[in-house]
Amino acid sequence: MNVLELKDVTKRYGEFTAVDAVSLKIEKGKVLSLLGPSGCGKTTTLRIIAGFTSPDTGAVEISGANVGRLKPYERNVGLLFQDYALFPHMTVAQNVAYGMRYRGTPKSEIPSRVKQMMSLVQLAGMEARYPSQLSGGQQQRVALARALATDPQIVLLDEPLSALDAKLRLELRIELKEILRSVNATTIVVTHDQEEALSLGDEVVVMRGGKIVQRGSPTQIYAEPADKFVAEFVGRSNWFHGSRRGSSSEGVCTYVTSEGLAIHARTPLSNQRDVVDLCVRPENIVLMGGATSDVAQDVKSNVLAGVVLDVAPLGADMHVVVELPGKGRLLAIRKNVGSTPGFIAGQPVHAHFSASDVLAF
Ligand SMILES: Nc1ncnc2c1ncn2[C@@H]1O[C@H](COP(=O)(O)OP(=O)(O)OP(=O)(O)O)[C@@H](O)[C@H]1O
């Protein structure tokens, strides 16, 4: 059963189309991340669902009912918006209770519900404080408690963690995920941060220019991006621009870059164009030391000779930049290297990656 359905929703501001024929369904208990660059229409989509903005065409249905005529407070929606701060003159408890009073929850039930919400967001005991007496992270947790207090059919979170510093952001992200799962909240979370989108969402919807360009599981979005935009926007990548040489062998085409690099890529028949952009994820590149490669290069693998330019040990991962003399640079990421010896700048290496790990657009 779909808790929310958007049917062909369009919103224009003058000549400008902010949301362009967006259709979307979300099932009960699922978390959907809406990801895209600034200005792609994420917030407008959320505002349309919440009822703050009316679409020009299309329909919004919540649990099968068209809510087009309902005011925001009449829609059973919980909100945590960027510009929807806590009320500074109200205590934490009053803030959390706010939506319940509005929605006509019996007065006698409110204190116990506030208590329940405070313990859910791990702030029990802070009910009497004012927002100014809380840290940024605590304020966001109160805002989340306020959004969830009415047990809404759908929870809309717009950049819920963006105001926090990096460490707190990560901590609260994990907590947010747990809380949403524990109350089985059907949620749309808007973010321009790809890591946040991939880690929070059961599914990710990528938007560009008001349109949905791809919807899929976090793994699909990363491993099978629908186009160059998604591949560039989600995750890190190395790019080559190549022209096809000869015909394909076993589904693998060879492309030559303007710098003269030959790259083999497994490309579906439908996409064997003459000029393509090629993408290799840094995690798929294996580096081997030594000036000569013992691995025979066949059409299914790529072996590029280079020299280590820079090594950045980033915790468990190691980022290695390789200079391909006269032919550009490559970033390789070695995961979970732990205490294994790394590479050093100036060291000759060979970068190996399979043709099936090369995406062609
Ligand atoms: N009330 C308005 N009047 C005119 N243009 C608007 C209005 N609201 C939004 N827009 C435009 O619509 C586009 C989409 O805006 P929206 O806020 O939905 O983007 P977003 O993807 O949420 O971006 P961000 O990540 O920066 O918040 C933007 O180009 C914005 O300038």
The ligand as an ORCA input file, in Angstrom:
! r2SCAN-3c Opt
* xyz 0 1
  N       8.705     31.148     -4.455
  C       9.543     31.048     -5.476
  N       9.562     31.934     -6.488
  C      10.389     31.794     -7.538
  N      11.267     30.773     -7.678
  C      11.307     29.850     -6.709
  C      10.455     29.927     -5.562
  N      10.720     28.842     -4.762
  C      11.684     28.137     -5.394
  N      12.040     28.742     -6.554
  C      13.056     28.251     -7.505
  O      12.769     26.925     -7.828
  C      13.991     26.154     -7.926
  C      13.896     24.947     -7.004
  O      13.984     25.383     -5.657
  P      14.049     24.366     -4.443
  O      14.070     25.170     -3.194
  O      12.977     23.366     -4.601
  O      15.447     23.683     -4.706
  P      16.261     22.648     -3.815
  O      16.588     21.507     -4.701
  O      15.545     22.346     -2.572
  O      17.570     23.471     -3.508
  P      18.429     23.642     -2.132
  O      19.176     22.364     -1.954
  O      19.313     24.800     -2.451
  O      17.453     23.930     -1.036
  C      15.124     27.108     -7.586
  O      15.739     27.523     -8.780
  C      14.438     28.251     -6.862
  O      15.131     29.463     -7.084
*
